[in-house]
Amino acid sequence: MAARNDAPTAPSRRGIGARSALAAALLCALFAASAASADSHVVVIEQMRFTPATLTVHRGDEVTRVNRDLFPHTASADGHGFDSGSIAPQASWRYVARERGRLPYSCTFHPTMHGTLIVR
């Protein structure tokens, strides 16, 4: 009768490598899925207006404000949501929506310019 060896054995190098590769692939897929779900939106500043005046986005989406006007403008949320600072003519400013809610904003240089960002 052959002797039986019940001692635990270490996993083979091939087994560890395959598990590591699988774990890495799953992590990559997870990060790719979350990055792929974020959308990009553009608000154009032109003729002393934000267009669209109201924009609905999801958390994680990126909103770019492009100033096509002849003057510098800001996009400053009422309260503490966001503040672009001065956006020069032909320049842009990017913002990633992180907090859910309704964020009214205006241009601090031109208080008659208003917009609303709704984050779901």
Backbone as CSV, one residue per row, in Angstrom:
resi,resn,N_x,N_y,N_z,CA_x,CA_y,CA_z,C_x,C_y,C_z
1,MET,0.840,-1.155,0.000,0.000,0.000,0.000,0.898,1.235,0.000
2,ALA,0.567,2.189,-0.870,1.394,3.391,-0.992,1.119,4.321,0.176
3,ALA,2.151,5.020,0.586,2.003,5.985,1.681,1.208,7.182,1.177
4,ARG,0.354,7.676,2.057,-0.472,8.818,1.698,0.072,10.062,2.373
5,ASN,0.163,11.138,1.665,0.686,12.386,2.216,-0.480,13.358,2.358
6,ASP,-0.947,13.576,3.612,-2.070,14.477,3.856,-1.613,15.893,4.188
7,ALA,-0.342,16.158,4.098,0.159,17.495,4.438,-0.317,18.492,3.385
8,PRO,-0.734,19.685,3.835,-1.165,20.689,2.866,0.009,21.087,1.978
9,THR,-0.303,21.363,0.750,0.744,21.788,-0.176,0.516,23.241,-0.546
10,ALA,1.593,23.909,-0.849,1.506,25.306,-1.278,0.950,25.341,-2.695
11,PRO,0.166,26.362,-3.013,-0.344,26.463,-4.374,0.821,26.594,-5.351
12,SER,0.613,26.070,-6.517,1.675,26.171,-7.521,1.810,27.615,-7.967
13,ARG,2.958,27.943,-8.516,3.175,29.304,-9.022,2.147,29.636,-10.100
14,ARG,1.812,28.643,-10.883,0.841,28.867,-11.950,-0.516,29.254,-11.357
15,GLY,-0.928,28.620,-10.265,-2.204,28.930,-9.618,-2.233,30.339,-9.057
16,ILE,-1.143,30.771,-8.444,-1.068,32.126,-7.888,-1.107,33.149,-9.007
17,GLY,-0.363,32.907,-10.063,-0.340,33.837,-11.193,-1.700,33.979,-11.846
18,ALA,-2.399,32.873,-12.009,-3.718,32.906,-12.636,-4.705,33.670,-11.766
19,ARG,-4.641,33.450,-10.448,-5.542,34.173,-9.534,-5.226,35.663,-9.530
20,SER,-3.952,36.013,-9.542,-3.561,37.428,-9.572,-4.033,38.085,-10.858
21,ALA,-3.877,37.391,-11.964,-4.317,37.935,-13.246,-5.827,38.131,-13.255
22,LEU,-6.560,37.178,-12.698,-8.012,37.289,-12.631,-8.421,38.469,-11.756
23,ALA,-7.780,38.611,-10.600,-8.086,39.732,-9.701,-7.781,41.059,-10.387
24,ALA,-6.663,41.146,-11.077,-6.299,42.381,-11.778,-7.311,42.689,-12.874
25,ALA,-7.746,41.677,-13.607,-8.726,41.878,-14.674,-10.052,42.364,-14.107
26,LEU,-10.471,41.799,-12.980,-11.722,42.235,-12.355,-11.634,43.677,-11.882
27,LEU,-10.509,44.055,-11.289,-10.328,45.439,-10.845,-10.337,46.394,-12.027
28,CYS,-9.655,46.032,-13.101,-9.645,46.882,-14.298,-11.054,47.054,-14.849
29,ALA,-11.817,45.977,-14.894,-13.186,46.048,-15.395,-14.043,46.944,-14.512
30,LEU,-13.852,46.853,-13.205,-14.609,47.680,-12.270,-14.295,49.155,-12.485
31,PHE,-13.015,49.500,-12.577,-12.633,50.896,-12.775,-13.066,51.397,-14.145
32,ALA,-12.972,50.575,-15.157,-13.392,50.975,-16.495,-14.893,51.227,-16.530
33,ALA,-15.658,50.402,-15.842,-17.110,50.582,-15.817,-17.488,51.873,-15.124
34,SER,-16.821,52.214,-14.018,-17.162,53.450,-13.320,-16.721,54.656,-14.124
35,ALA,-15.587,54.575,-14.797,-15.123,55.693,-15.618,-16.003,55.841,-16.851
36,ALA,-16.445,54.734,-17.413,-17.260,54.778,-18.615,-18.639,55.349,-18.328
37,SER,-19.121,55.240,-17.106,-20.454,55.710,-16.789,-20.508,57.227,-16.610
38,ALA,-19.382,57.883,-16.442,-19.363,59.338,-16.298,-19.506,59.975,-17.678
39,ASP,-20.373,60.975,-17.773,-20.583,61.684,-19.032,-19.940,63.059,-18.969
40,SER,-19.763,63.653,-20.139,-19.240,65.016,-20.244,-20.333,65.907,-20.812
41,HIS,-20.432,67.108,-20.271,-21.440,68.075,-20.694,-20.754,69.413,-20.923
42,VAL,-21.350,70.236,-21.789,-20.785,71.552,-22.079,-21.855,72.612,-21.858
43,VAL,-21.473,73.660,-21.143,-22.298,74.855,-21.007,-21.530,75.965,-21.716
44,VAL,-22.173,76.594,-22.690,-21.534,77.665,-23.447,-21.928,79.000,-22.831
45,ILE,-20.934,79.844,-22.639,-21.173,81.206,-22.152,-21.020,82.110,-23.369
46,GLU,-22.149,82.719,-23.784,-22.139,83.529,-24.998,-23.295,84.510,-24.944
47,GLN,-23.063,85.727,-25.418,-24.080,86.780,-25.428,-24.675,86.989,-24.042
48,MET,-23.772,86.963,-23.041,-24.149,87.226,-21.649,-25.179,86.220,-21.125
49,ARG,-25.060,84.930,-21.554,-25.961,83.864,-21.128,-25.201,82.561,-20.939
50,PHE,-25.731,81.708,-20.055,-25.283,80.327,-19.930,-26.255,79.475,-20.755
51,THR,-25.739,78.671,-21.668,-26.589,77.825,-22.499,-26.089,76.389,-22.446
52,PRO,-26.899,75.443,-21.963,-28.261,75.617,-21.480,-28.278,76.293,-20.108
53,ALA,-29.366,76.983,-19.836,-29.489,77.679,-18.551,-29.669,76.689,-17.406
54,THR,-30.311,75.560,-17.681,-30.476,74.492,-16.685,-29.923,73.205,-17.280
55,LEU,-29.071,72.545,-16.513,-28.442,71.306,-16.969,-28.578,70.259,-15.871
56,THR,-29.046,69.071,-16.245,-29.160,67.958,-15.299,-28.083,66.929,-15.622
57,VAL,-27.301,66.569,-14.602,-26.198,65.617,-14.760,-26.272,64.591,-13.636
58,HIS,-25.384,63.615,-13.686,-25.263,62.627,-12.612,-23.965,62.861,-11.857
59,ARG,-23.937,62.402,-10.617,-22.699,62.493,-9.833,-21.573,61.842,-10.616
60,GLY,-20.429,62.517,-10.645,-19.275,62.005,-11.370,-19.160,62.549,-12.781
61,ASP,-20.238,63.140,-13.307,-20.175,63.725,-14.646,-19.312,64.982,-14.635
62,GLU,-18.711,65.265,-15.776,-17.876,66.460,-15.915,-18.650,67.516,-16.698
63,VAL,-18.629,68.745,-16.183,-19.279,69.862,-16.851,-18.188,70.855,-17.229
64,THR,-18.098,71.172,-18.522,-17.129,72.151,-19.003,-17.887,73.405,-19.397
65,ARG,-17.464,74.529,-18.872,-18.046,75.813,-19.258,-17.060,76.486,-20.205
66,VAL,-17.535,76.786,-21.404,-16.704,77.386,-22.444,-17.149,78.828,-22.637
67,ASN,-16.229,79.771,-22.458,-16.552,81.189,-22.599,-16.292,81.632,-24.038
68,ARG,-17.363,81.802,-24.803,-17.255,82.286,-26.183,-17.640,83.761,-26.274
69,ASP,-17.712,84.402,-25.133,-18.078,85.811,-25.082,-16.835,86.680,-25.212
70,LEU,-17.039,87.978,-25.294,-15.924,88.923,-25.404,-15.380,89.345,-24.051
71,PHE,-16.057,88.941,-22.986,-15.706,89.375,-21.634,-15.389,88.168,-20.758
72,PRO,-14.609,88.371,-19.696,-14.437,87.279,-18.731,-15.741,87.075,-17.952
73,HIS,-15.960,85.848,-17.530,-17.137,85.503,-16.738,-16.725,84.531,-15.642
74,THR,-17.629,84.326,-14.688,-17.448,83.280,-13.681,-18.684,82.383,-13.706
75,ALA,-18.549,81.225,-13.117,-19.685,80.347,-12.832,-19.558,80.050,-11.347
76,SER,-20.304,80.798,-10.548,-20.169,80.732,-9.089,-21.489,80.300,-8.472
77,ALA,-21.481,79.124,-7.861,-22.696,78.595,-7.241,-23.042,79.408,-6.009
78,ASP,-24.340,79.590,-5.810,-24.808,80.234,-4.590,-24.459,79.290,-3.448
79,GLY,-23.814,79.777,-2.433,-23.367,78.907,-1.347,-21.960,78.426,-1.628
80,HIS,-21.719,77.141,-1.394,-20.352,76.622,-1.511,-20.215,75.501,-2.536
81,GLY,-21.086,75.419,-3.521,-21.036,74.324,-4.485,-19.798,74.329,-5.352
82,PHE,-19.547,75.425,-6.050,-18.364,75.548,-6.902,-18.154,77.011,-7.244
83,ASP,-16.957,77.346,-7.639,-16.621,78.699,-8.083,-15.484,78.589,-9.088
84,SER,-15.763,78.959,-10.315,-14.778,78.824,-11.384,-13.650,79.835,-11.301
85,GLY,-13.884,80.942,-10.599,-12.951,82.055,-10.747,-13.184,82.654,-12.128
86,SER,-12.350,83.572,-12.538,-12.524,84.243,-13.819,-12.196,83.297,-14.980
87,ILE,-13.132,83.178,-15.915,-12.916,82.394,-17.137,-12.718,83.408,-18.264
88,ALA,-11.521,83.483,-18.780,-11.188,84.459,-19.822,-11.944,84.150,-21.117
89,PRO,-12.109,85.154,-21.988,-12.710,84.885,-23.291,-11.944,83.780,-24.025
90,GLN,-12.678,82.892,-24.658,-12.143,81.745,-25.410,-11.472,80.692,-24.522
91,ALA,-11.654,80.781,-23.223,-11.103,79.787,-22.291,-12.248,78.915,-21.771
92,SER,-11.891,77.886,-21.014,-12.907,77.004,-20.446,-12.516,76.614,-19.028
93,TRP,-13.495,76.060,-18.320,-13.281,75.588,-16.946,-14.058,74.302,-16.763
94,ARG,-13.423,73.299,-16.165,-14.058,71.993,-15.949,-14.392,71.794,-14.475
95,TYR,-15.509,71.116,-14.262,-15.982,70.828,-12.912,-16.574,69.424,-12.907
96,VAL,-16.212,68.619,-11.919,-16.802,67.289,-11.762,-17.871,67.380,-10.681
97,ALA,-19.094,67.023,-11.042,-20.229,67.097,-10.115,-20.113,65.978,-9.084
98,ARG,-19.930,66.333,-7.838,-19.730,65.331,-6.787,-20.891,65.253,-5.797
99,GLU,-21.571,66.357,-5.560,-22.655,66.399,-4.569,-24.002,66.457,-5.272
100,ARG,-24.936,65.632,-4.810,-26.289,65.684,-5.365,-26.984,66.956,-4.910
101,GLY,-27.868,67.438,-5.761,-28.661,68.593,-5.375,-28.857,69.561,-6.525
102,ARG,-29.510,70.653,-6.204,-29.798,71.720,-7.161,-28.860,72.869,-6.831
103,LEU,-28.016,73.247,-7.790,-27.014,74.286,-7.554,-27.251,75.483,-8.475
104,PRO,-27.988,76.490,-7.994,-28.112,77.710,-8.785,-26.755,78.416,-8.818
105,TYR,-26.415,79.018,-9.943,-25.144,79.738,-10.039,-25.320,80.990,-10.885
106,SER,-24.345,81.867,-10.810,-24.389,83.114,-11.571,-22.967,83.555,-11.885
107,CYS,-22.874,84.602,-12.671,-21.588,85.230,-12.964,-21.416,86.371,-11.970
108,THR,-20.334,86.344,-11.213,-20.147,87.407,-10.212,-19.859,88.755,-10.871
109,PHE,-19.358,88.749,-12.106,-19.099,90.009,-12.818,-20.379,90.583,-13.417
110,HIS,-21.325,89.713,-13.749,-22.569,90.108,-14.415,-23.732,89.397,-13.713
111,PRO,-24.235,89.962,-12.610,-25.225,89.281,-11.762,-26.546,88.933,-12.442
112,THR,-26.800,89.458,-13.638,-28.041,89.092,-14.331,-27.913,87.753,-15.060
113,MET,-26.707,87.211,-15.118,-26.479,85.912,-15.764,-26.677,84.804,-14.732
114,HIS,-27.646,83.921,-14.982,-27.966,82.841,-14.043,-28.034,81.500,-14.759
115,GLY,-27.751,80.460,-14.005,-27.905,79.095,-14.491,-28.198,78.185,-13.318
116,THR,-28.566,76.946,-13.616,-28.823,75.955,-12.570,-28.224,74.624,-13.002
117,LEU,-27.459,74.031,-12.098,-26.923,72.692,-12.300,-27.662,71.764,-11.348
118,ILE,-28.300,70.737,-11.899,-29.008,69.748,-11.087,-28.197,68.458,-11.148
119,VAL,-27.764,67.990,-9.982,-26.944,66.781,-9.910,-27.778,65.678,-9.278
120,ARG,-27.966,64.573,-9.991,-28.763,63.431,-9.500,-27.863,62.332,-9.013
